[in-house]
């Protein structure tokens, strides 16, 4: 024995029960405390074990309004994901405004916006944000507008690697081929569409299906079974005609003209291609031309350049593991004043002011006639000689 226990434990228990029974107020207090503990326990358990979709909608429900923010120059995956978040927010009476920095310029992105009759709100600074609480889709750290650094997102839904987190909710799945497939899962869980009690709007299903198609290059790049599951869920509600119109937009005259010049003026060195198309009205035509030319048989990397408003613009594509296109363009134009080029391994672009607004130029930017210097420089960069 370590010491003498005073009193019989059984008797102490009896006295406690006796006290509670004799004081109804205490009994009520104990009962209330037990119920509160139970409710809190269940709440906490649900909060941490409920499916992501449920936790996301619960987080949205705590807000009166939110700004659903897409990344700069949003693509179909970002636009469709934002539309899905807005639908989920509105289901719990939370006002949602879809916003984006940058521009919607690429023809595929413009077609998506026009065919699905979207109204997205462009922002330039954080002051333009429609609400204090921001939900990020298809990226996990705010960027591309003044004051982006100071924004602490409320929630984040994304499929890109990164450390960005939302204060109330984070679901980042880098293994997924698209953000749209994550949102499709949320909608299915929420009872929308097939087998559920809420209709899945055709516009939304079409957008999400196209978002998946676009981010996975029609189910051939970075695609997982999640994308196929989502597609089979979305398909019955999607509008085939609208899908076709987004996927095959009409080509404007300028784009076709620039493509034709790019094809005619191409110079080839082994597996590499460069082409200078002279003056252009829109830079998007350059990326369309680069997309087209890199598909030429035997070509693994292509750069198309053109002039607009006294600047030289370049757009490059690479399917060649030896050619990191972003770095290639950086290196090719390195040393020129105010040059701004970059990108990732497969895709790059940028601009550099032409001296005197293009009236005169250093030999490396001599773009008239044969554009020999410019071509030499680009080929050297692609060959890793710089
Ligand atoms: Mn995406």
Boltz pocket constraint, residues with backbone or C-beta under 6 A from the ligand:
constraints:
  - pocket:
      binder: B
      contacts: [[A, 77], [A, 78], [A, 138], [A, 159], [A, 177], [A, 178], [A, 179], [A, 215]]
      max_distance: 6.0
